[in-house]
Amino acid sequence: MNAMYEGKYPLGTALARPLIVAKTVEVARREGADAIAHGSTSKGNDQVRFDVTAKALAPDLEVLAPARVWGMGREQEIEYARRHGIPVPEAHKKYSIDENLWSRSIEGGPVDDQRLEPPEDAFKWTVQPEKAPDQPTYVEIEFEGGLPRAINGERMDMLSLVKALNQIGGAAGVGRIDHIESRLVGFKSREVYEAPAAVILFESHRDLEKLVLTPRELRFKHNVLDPYWADLIYQGLWVEPLRLAIEAAAGEMERWIDGWVKAKLYKGSVQIVARDSKYGTYSKELADYSKGWYPTDEEARGFIEMWSLHSLTALSKRSMDKK
């Protein structure tokens, strides 16, 4: 689904929350519990993602949010954890960090000032781009049905593939994201992310879609389906029925996204330099300006006339009115 909220955030935390709730409900059922609890304050997006998903999966279970009820902020939560012997990693005392397979998010502390570059100690997965190798790294990714299945000819399960791309991309300084984000709860926040695999796959997958899909399919997916799907996930609406409908429409297109993409990773950048697919609609013979197919002058003139008729007619009418 090329999920990048507002074109920048790969939704690592937003995608994780419904899964966390699903597993929490599993445990609650196994233990015979009548409630589940989470640690969100009243200020974050996650309270919405947790609460909505819990209501959908287990409407009979009460959802408790002590930090929200007690009006606690991050500092109060850290102090509460300290008093009760709950370990808090050192980095979490300076920043608010969420880390999973898909991304590492950093907020709070020094990164809250949007006028300053994030300190280097905020990063863990990626080397500073200036200190990345002076030679580019090339990675070839194979896709089947829209899903990545192999790196440099080696087939992998999805878990291993994402881990490998996180390491390869991170070593090249790829995957740092600095983003002013429109939060679900009504204000903007400065968010910093590390997501090497997500960034590489996003660029590679979109490029292969451009090779295969028709122009109308491509615009509909990239401009409508993908961003709308990302908005639903960000807004905590994993349970929204429209999500499944969007995925069904996208899935029909993704059946044809088979092929490979070669990405060039260099000091924080990702450049797609080659691609191919048996379903690709690009034809070198057709596109070649030196030889091959050319419409006749009559065909070209007829196409141009029909193509521009709507615009030229409207322009003519409006010009007359201005006079």
C-alpha positions as CSV (number, residue, x, y, z in Angstrom):
1,M,0.0,0.0,0.0
2,N,3.0,2.3,-0.2
3,A,2.0,3.6,3.2
4,M,3.7,6.9,4.0
5,Y,1.5,9.2,6.0
6,E,1.7,12.7,4.6
7,G,4.3,11.4,2.3
8,K,6.9,10.9,5.0
9,Y,6.0,8.6,7.9
10,P,6.0,4.8,7.2
11,L,3.4,4.1,10.0
12,G,5.6,1.8,12.0
13,T,4.0,2.7,15.3
14,A,0.5,3.1,13.9
15,L,0.6,-0.3,12.3
16,A,1.9,-1.9,15.5
17,R,-0.9,-0.8,17.8
18,P,-3.7,-2.9,16.4
19,L,-1.5,-5.9,16.6
20,I,-0.6,-5.1,20.2
21,V,-4.3,-4.9,21.1
22,A,-5.1,-8.1,19.3
23,K,-2.4,-10.0,21.3
24,T,-3.5,-8.2,24.5
25,V,-7.1,-9.4,23.9
26,E,-5.8,-12.9,23.3
27,V,-4.1,-12.9,26.7
28,A,-7.1,-11.3,28.4
29,R,-9.4,-14.1,27.1
30,R,-7.0,-16.8,28.2
31,E,-6.7,-15.3,31.7
32,G,-10.4,-14.6,32.1
33,A,-9.7,-10.9,32.6
34,D,-12.5,-8.3,32.4
35,A,-10.3,-5.4,31.5
36,I,-7.2,-4.4,29.6
37,A,-4.9,-1.4,30.3
38,H,-2.4,0.7,28.4
39,G,0.0,3.5,29.3
40,S,-1.0,6.2,26.9
41,T,-1.5,9.8,28.1
42,S,-4.3,12.0,26.9
43,K,-2.0,13.7,24.5
44,G,-0.9,10.9,22.1
45,N,-2.3,9.3,19.0
46,D,-1.9,5.8,20.5
47,Q,-4.8,6.2,23.0
48,V,-7.1,6.3,20.0
49,R,-5.5,3.4,18.2
50,F,-5.6,1.3,21.4
51,D,-9.1,2.2,22.5
52,V,-10.8,1.9,19.1
53,T,-9.2,-1.5,18.3
54,A,-10.1,-2.8,21.7
55,K,-13.7,-1.7,21.3
56,A,-13.9,-3.5,18.0
57,L,-12.2,-6.8,19.1
58,A,-13.6,-7.0,22.6
59,P,-16.4,-4.6,23.3
60,D,-17.1,-6.4,26.6
61,L,-13.7,-5.6,28.0
62,E,-13.1,-2.4,29.9
63,V,-10.2,-0.3,28.7
64,L,-8.2,1.3,31.5
65,A,-5.7,4.2,30.9
66,P,-4.2,5.1,34.3
67,A,-1.8,7.7,33.0
68,R,-4.7,9.5,31.2
69,V,-6.9,9.3,34.2
70,W,-4.2,10.6,36.5
71,G,-3.2,13.4,34.1
72,M,0.4,12.2,33.8
73,G,3.0,13.4,31.3
74,R,6.2,11.6,30.3
75,E,8.2,12.8,33.2
76,Q,5.5,11.7,35.7
77,E,5.3,8.3,34.0
78,I,9.1,7.8,34.2
79,E,9.1,8.8,37.8
80,Y,6.3,6.4,38.5
81,A,8.2,3.6,36.8
82,R,11.3,4.4,38.8
83,R,9.4,4.3,42.1
84,H,8.0,0.9,41.2
85,G,11.2,-0.7,40.0
86,I,10.2,-0.7,36.3
87,P,13.4,-0.3,34.2
88,V,13.4,2.6,31.7
89,P,16.2,2.5,29.1
90,E,18.6,5.5,29.3
91,A,17.6,6.8,25.8
92,H,14.0,6.8,26.8
93,K,14.7,9.3,29.6
94,K,15.9,11.8,27.0
95,Y,13.5,10.9,24.1
96,S,10.2,9.2,23.7
97,I,11.2,6.2,21.5
98,D,9.1,3.4,19.9
99,E,11.0,0.7,18.1
100,N,9.8,-2.3,16.1
101,L,10.7,-4.1,12.9
102,W,9.3,-1.5,10.6
103,S,10.6,1.7,12.2
104,R,12.2,3.5,15.1
105,S,10.4,6.7,16.1
106,I,12.1,9.4,18.2
107,E,10.2,12.4,19.7
108,G,10.5,14.6,22.7
109,G,13.4,16.3,24.3
110,P,15.9,18.0,21.9
111,V,13.9,17.0,18.7
112,D,10.9,19.0,19.9
113,D,12.6,22.2,18.6
114,Q,11.9,22.2,14.9
115,R,14.6,24.8,14.3
116,L,17.4,22.5,15.3
117,E,18.9,19.5,13.5
118,P,18.3,16.3,15.6
119,P,21.3,15.3,17.7
120,E,23.3,12.4,16.6
121,D,22.6,10.5,19.8
122,A,18.9,10.2,18.8
123,F,19.8,7.7,16.1
124,K,20.6,4.0,16.5
125,W,19.8,2.2,13.2
126,T,21.5,4.5,10.7
127,V,25.0,5.8,10.4
128,Q,25.4,9.6,9.8
129,P,25.1,9.9,6.0
130,E,28.3,11.9,5.8
131,K,30.1,9.0,7.4
132,A,28.6,6.3,5.2
133,P,30.8,4.5,2.8
134,D,32.2,6.5,-0.2
135,Q,31.2,3.8,-2.6
136,P,27.5,3.1,-3.3
137,T,25.7,-0.1,-2.3
138,Y,23.5,-1.7,-4.9
139,V,20.6,-3.9,-3.9
140,E,18.3,-5.8,-6.2
141,I,14.9,-6.6,-4.9
142,E,12.5,-9.1,-6.5
143,F,8.8,-8.8,-6.1
144,E,5.9,-11.3,-6.6
145,G,2.3,-10.1,-6.5
146,G,3.5,-6.8,-5.1
147,L,5.4,-8.3,-2.2
148,P,9.2,-8.4,-1.9
149,R,10.5,-12.0,-1.9
150,A,14.3,-11.8,-2.6
151,I,17.4,-9.7,-2.2
152,N,20.2,-10.0,-4.6
153,G,18.9,-13.3,-5.8
154,E,18.4,-14.8,-2.3
155,R,14.9,-15.7,-1.4
156,M,13.9,-14.8,2.1
157,D,10.8,-14.8,4.3
158,M,9.4,-11.3,5.0
159,L,10.9,-11.0,8.5
160,S,14.4,-11.8,7.3
161,L,14.1,-9.6,4.2
162,V,13.1,-6.5,6.2
163,K,15.8,-7.1,8.8
164,A,18.4,-7.4,6.0
165,L,17.3,-4.2,4.4
166,N,17.3,-2.4,7.7
167,Q,21.0,-3.4,8.1
168,I,22.0,-2.7,4.5
169,G,20.2,0.6,4.3
170,G,21.2,1.7,7.8
171,A,24.9,1.1,7.0
172,A,24.5,3.5,3.9
173,G,22.8,6.2,6.0
174,V,19.4,5.5,4.4
175,G,16.1,5.9,6.3
176,R,16.4,9.0,8.4
177,I,13.1,10.9,8.3
178,D,12.5,14.4,9.8
179,H,8.8,15.3,9.7
180,I,6.4,17.9,10.9
181,E,3.4,15.7,11.4
182,S,-0.3,16.5,11.6
183,R,-1.3,14.5,14.7
184,L,-4.7,12.8,15.0
185,V,-5.3,14.6,18.3
186,G,-5.3,18.1,16.9
187,F,-1.8,19.6,16.8
188,K,1.4,19.3,14.9
189,S,4.5,17.6,16.2
190,R,8.1,17.2,15.1
191,E,8.8,13.5,14.5
192,V,12.1,11.8,13.7
193,Y,12.2,8.3,12.3
194,E,14.6,5.6,11.2
195,A,13.2,3.2,8.7
196,P,15.8,2.0,6.2
197,A,13.9,-1.1,4.9
198,A,10.6,0.9,4.7
199,V,12.2,3.7,2.6
200,I,14.0,1.3,0.3
201,L,10.9,-0.8,-0.3
202,F,8.7,2.2,-0.7
203,E,10.9,3.6,-3.5
204,S,11.4,0.2,-5.1
205,H,7.8,-0.9,-5.1
206,R,6.4,2.4,-6.4
207,D,8.9,2.3,-9.2
208,L,7.9,-1.2,-10.3
209,E,4.3,-0.2,-10.2
210,K,5.1,2.7,-12.6
211,L,6.6,0.1,-15.0
212,V,3.6,-2.2,-14.9
213,L,0.3,-0.3,-14.2
214,T,-1.6,1.7,-16.7
215,P,-1.5,5.5,-16.2
216,R,-5.1,5.4,-14.8
217,E,-4.3,2.5,-12.5
218,L,-1.2,4.2,-11.3
219,R,-2.8,7.5,-10.5
220,F,-5.7,5.9,-8.8
221,K,-3.5,3.8,-6.6
222,H,-0.8,6.4,-5.8
223,N,-3.1,9.4,-5.5
224,V,-6.3,7.8,-4.0
225,L,-5.9,4.3,-2.5
226,D,-2.4,4.5,-1.0
227,P,-2.8,7.9,0.9
228,Y,-6.4,7.1,2.0
229,W,-5.2,3.7,3.4
230,A,-2.3,5.4,5.2
231,D,-4.7,8.0,6.7
232,L,-7.0,5.3,8.0
233,I,-4.1,3.5,9.7
234,Y,-2.6,6.7,11.1
235,Q,-6.0,7.7,12.5
236,G,-6.4,4.5,14.4
237,L,-9.1,3.1,12.1
238,W,-7.6,-0.3,11.3
239,V,-11.1,-1.7,12.0
240,E,-12.8,0.6,9.4
241,P,-14.5,-1.6,6.8
242,L,-13.2,0.7,4.1
243,R,-9.7,-0.5,4.8
244,L,-10.6,-4.0,3.5
245,A,-12.3,-2.5,0.4
246,I,-9.3,-0.4,-0.4
247,E,-7.0,-3.5,0.0
248,A,-9.2,-5.5,-2.3
249,A,-9.0,-2.9,-5.0
250,A,-5.3,-2.6,-4.6
251,G,-4.8,-6.3,-4.5
252,E,-6.4,-6.7,-7.9
253,M,-3.7,-4.4,-9.3
254,E,-0.9,-5.9,-7.3
255,R,-1.4,-9.3,-8.9
256,W,0.7,-8.0,-11.8
257,I,3.5,-6.4,-9.8
258,D,6.1,-9.1,-10.5
259,G,9.7,-8.2,-11.4
260,W,12.9,-6.8,-10.0
261,V,14.2,-3.4,-9.0
262,K,17.8,-2.3,-8.5
263,A,18.4,0.4,-5.9
264,K,21.5,2.5,-5.5
265,L,22.1,3.4,-1.8
266,Y,24.6,6.2,-1.3
267,K,25.1,8.4,1.8
268,G,21.5,8.6,2.8
269,S,19.9,8.5,-0.6
270,V,18.0,5.8,-2.5
271,Q,18.0,6.0,-6.3
272,I,16.3,3.4,-8.5
273,V,18.7,2.7,-11.4
274,A,17.1,-0.3,-13.1
275,R,14.0,-2.4,-13.2
276,D,12.2,-5.1,-15.2
277,S,9.0,-7.1,-15.3
278,K,7.3,-9.6,-17.6
279,Y,4.2,-7.4,-17.2
280,G,6.0,-4.1,-17.8
281,T,4.3,-1.8,-20.3
282,Y,7.5,0.0,-21.3
283,S,8.8,-0.9,-24.7
284,K,12.3,0.3,-25.8
285,E,11.3,-0.3,-29.4
286,L,8.2,1.8,-29.1
287,A,9.9,4.6,-27.1
288,D,13.1,4.8,-29.3
289,Y,13.3,8.2,-31.0
290,S,15.8,7.0,-33.5
291,K,13.7,4.3,-35.1
292,G,10.6,2.2,-34.7
293,W,7.0,3.3,-34.6
294,Y,6.0,6.9,-35.5
295,P,2.5,8.1,-36.1
296,T,1.8,9.8,-39.4
297,D,1.5,13.5,-39.6
298,E,-2.3,13.1,-40.1
299,E,-2.6,10.8,-37.1
300,A,-0.6,13.2,-34.9
301,R,-2.6,16.2,-36.0
302,G,-5.9,14.3,-35.4
303,F,-4.8,13.2,-31.9
304,I,-3.7,16.7,-30.9
305,E,-7.0,18.2,-32.2
306,M,-9.2,15.8,-30.2
307,W,-6.9,15.9,-27.1
308,S,-7.0,19.6,-26.7
309,L,-10.6,20.3,-27.8
310,H,-12.1,20.6,-24.3
311,S,-9.4,23.0,-23.2
312,L,-9.4,25.1,-26.3
313,T,-13.2,25.3,-26.4
314,A,-13.4,26.5,-22.8
315,L,-10.6,29.0,-23.3
316,S,-12.3,30.4,-26.3
317,K,-15.6,30.9,-24.5
318,R,-14.0,32.5,-21.5
319,S,-11.9,34.8,-23.6
320,M,-15.0,36.1,-25.3
321,D,-16.6,36.8,-21.9
322,K,-13.6,38.8,-20.7
323,K,-14.0,41.1,-23.8
